[in-house]
């Protein structure tokens, strides 16, 4: 009985904790420990928006917030990733909870790979021994013909265009909104805060020394209908999707940027109309507006596992009562 109780508790000892707001996952160790919040993006096999974007055939999790400077700094220290961040001294400072700007796509991919491998999983993106990016090949475990960039066995990855679009503009009931604040009304530009219907944009006004830059990742405006923050502002975000080069053809060296940034004015703020742009930017680009967030495979939450443990314990408690009743009635142990 004691072993069964221990096993039931052990089921809930993963690094994922379910909260009222979503899922909290922990990475690193010691002084380099950090957590990331995820929200579930359900309603699989949903109908695409009228733009043609946003249909996803599966449930997935998406980071509630952008990745912060502190997360990258701690991953660097723990995993020796060598990722560099932009000096935001002229754009509001280098606060640890500001988004990790100045990140190239390749650096974002290496960060995501570390999230996978540091927790015993499969890297999402393939780099050779010299650090050069490669496509997965048919001889690689986890190879998938529909996506040569992402390994199918990875738990964490960079969201593609449809995954990002759905979380930003979609909703659990299938409705679509024009803006990533769960509304068809353009958000109010703010330098920070969490009020509904607000987004951090249009902040590049006046002398550069007075520009506030992006807000802390947890203080960057109202939430989308799914519960994500700042998919329409604060920092532009890398997607996994290959972009188009200057000739309009898919370019292996380009990736699509999504969202909006603190720098954008009202014309550049992310909306369903602006996100239909499928051009790209060189994956080596590392501008002070560039950041990213992480997507992941859903897994049973700790609360669900605890509930399962409760079922196990209850089942064996009931069985113990039956055995005791048989012993009392027969004055001997049951067969």
N, C-alpha and C positions, 0 to 999 in steps of 0.2 A: 504494500500500500504506500509506504514512504517513497519507494522508487517511482511509483506511478505519479505521485504528487510532484516530485522533483522533475519528472519528465514533462508534466503539464506546464510547470512554470518555465522550464527551459525552452519550450516552444515559443514563449513570448519574449525571449531575451535577444532578439535580433536588434540591429542598429536602427530599426524603423519604429517610430512611435506614432500612434494615431492620436490626433488632437481634434478639437472641435473645428479648427480651421483647415485641417488637412493632414499631411504626413510630414514628420520631421525625421530626417535621416542624418546620421552622424558619421564623420570621416576623420582620418588622422588619429594622432595619439598624443597624450601628454599636453605640452604647451601648444602643440599644433592641431589640437582638436577643434573642429568647427561643425556646424550643423546647417542643413539646407532644408527649406520648407517646400513641399510639393502639394499641388492640388490635383485631384483626379479629373480627367477630361473624359467623360463617359459618352453616352448616346452613340455607340459605334454604328457604322454603316449609315451615318447621317447623309442627308441630301446636301449637295454643295450649295453655296450661296449663288446668287445670280451671276457673280463674277466668274464662276467655275472653280473657285477655290474653296477649301475647307472641308471636303469630304474625307473622312478617315474611317477605315473599316475596323478599328479596334479601340479598346479603352487604353489610355496611357496616362501617365502623370507628367505634369509640367511644373518647373520651378515657379513658385508664387512670385518670387523676386528675381531680379537680375543677380548674377554672380558678383560678389563684392571684392574689393581690393584685399581685404583680410583673408578671404577664402583662398585667393590665388597666392598670397604671400605665404600662408601656412602650407599649402600644397607644395610650393617651391621648396620650403624648408624641409618638409617631410620626404618629398620625392625627388628633389634635385632637378626640377623641370626646366629651370632657366628661363622662365617666362618673364618678360619685362612689361612694366606698366607705364602709361603716360604720366609725365609730371604735370599734375593739374594745379600747380601753384598759381597760375594765372586764371584759373577757372574755378575758384572756390576752395581750393586746397585738396590735400591728399588724405582726407579722413578715411579710416579703415572701413567704414560702412558705405562709402561711395561705390558706385559700380566700377567694376574692373575695366576701365577704359584704356585705349591704346593697345588692345589685344588683336593680334592677327588671327585669321581663321585657323591656321596651323597650330598656333598656341592654344586656342580654345579647344581644338581637337585633342591636343596632348593633355590638357587639364581633364577633359572628359575621360580619356583613356586611363589616367591615374585614378579617377573615381572608381573605375571598374577594377583595375588590377590591384589596387590597394585594399579592396574588399573581397579579393579572391575570385574576381570575375574575368571575363574576356574583354580585351580592348575593343572599342568600337571601330577605330580607324587604324589603318595599317601604315606603319613607317618602317623603312629598312634600317639596317644597322648604322647607317650614316645619318639617320634622321630625316630621310627624304620620304615624302608621302607617296603611297602606292595604292592601287586598287586591289581589292580582294580577288583572288583567283579561284577557279573551280577546285583546286587541290587544297584550299584552306577550309578548315572546319568553320562552319557558320557562314560560308559563301551563299549569297542569294542573287539570283539572276535579275531580280527587279531593283536591286540597289547595290551597286558594286562598291559604294563608299562605306556603308554601314554593315558591320558584322551582325548577323541575326542573333548571336548568342550574348551580345552585350546587353547589360541592364541600363546603362546610361548613354545618352547620345545628344547631339545637337538637333533641335527640332527642324524638320523640313518645312517647306512653305505651307503645306496644308495643315500640319500639326500646329504651327504657330498661328495661322489665320483662324482656325477653329477656336482655339483657346482665347484669342483676342476679341473676335467679333461674334462668335457663336454663343449658344446658351444650352443648358441641360434640356430645355423643352424644344429645342430645334429652331428657335427664332434667331434671326440675324440682326445685328445692329451696325450702324454706320461707323461707330467709334468704339474703341477698346475700353469703354467705361460703361458698357451695358446701356447705351443710349444712342438715339439718332440725332441728338443735339451736340454740336461741337463742344468739347470740354473747355472749361475756363483755364487759362494759363496761370500757373502758380510756380513759385520757386521751391515749394515743399508743402507737406501736409498730406492728409488722407481723406479729405472730404469727397463725397460722391460728386461725380461730374467734373473733376479737376484732373489736370495732367501737367507735368513739368515740361514746358516748352516756351518758346518765345522769350528766352532769357539772355540772348546775346544782344543786349541793348546798351548803348552808351559806351564809355571807355572800357576797354578790355579788363582793366584792373578791377572793375566793379562787377564783372560778370559772375554770378553765383555758381555757374556750372551745374552739373547734375546734383540731385538731392540724394540723401542716403537711400539705399534700396528699399527700406521699409517705410519711407516717408515721401513717396514719389507719386502721390495722387490717388484717385479713386480706383476701385477694382472693376475688372470686367465681370460679365455675368457668371463666368466660371470661377471667379475669385482670384485672378492674377493681377499683379500691379505693374504699371508702367510699360505695357506692351504697345502703348501709343505715344510714349514720350520718354524723357529722361536720358536714355542712351539708345542709339541704333544697335541692332542685334544681328549677329551672324546667324544664318540658317545653314542647314546641311546642303541645301539645294544648289546644284551647279547653275551658274548664271550664264548670260549671253555676253559675248565679247563685242567689240566695236562693229563687227560685221553682222551682228544679229544672230549668230550661230552659237550653240552651246560651247563654252570654253572651259576646259579642265582646270584652268588657272584662276577662274572666277567663281565666287560664291554670292548668293543673293543676300542682301541686307534687308531687314524688315523692321517695323516699328517706326518710332520717331525719336528725336533727340531734344535736349534742352536748348540746342542751338536753333532749331527750326522755328520759322514764323508760322502764321496761321495757314499759309498755303502748303507748308511742308509737314504739318501735323498728320500723324498716321490716321488713315481712314480706310474704309473698304475700297475707295477709289484709288488711293495712292498705293495700296499694297498689291494692286494687280500688275505693277511693274516687275518684270522678271528679268531685268538686266542684272548686272553683277558688278562686283568690285574685286580687284586682285586679292587673292587669299592671303597675300603677304602684307596687305594694307593694315596699318595700326594707328589710325587717327584717334584724336582725343574724344571722338564721339562713339567709337567702336566698343561694344561690349557683347554680352551673350547671356543666355540662360540655358538650363539643362532640362532635358526630357528623360523619362525613365519608364521602365516596365512596372506596372502595378504588381504588388505582392500582398498577401494577407497582412492586414494591420495587426499590431500587437493586441489591440482590443479584441479582434476576431480570434486571435490565437488564445487569448485568455479565456474567451467564451468557450472555445473548443476544450481548453483545459478543464473548465468548469463542468462541461458535459462528461469528460472522462472521469473526473472525480465523482460526480453525481452517480454515474453508472456503476462504479466500483463500490460506492457507499451503499447503493441499493443492493448490489450483489452480496455485500457483507451482511446486510440485514437478513436477506433470505437464508444465507448459510447459518446465521445465528438462530433463526427460527427453526431450521431443520435440526440443529443440534439440540435445541430445547425440547423439541417434540419427540425425538428418537433417543435422546440421552447418549448420543454418540456422533462423531463427525460424519457428515454426509459423504457419500462416495463421489 
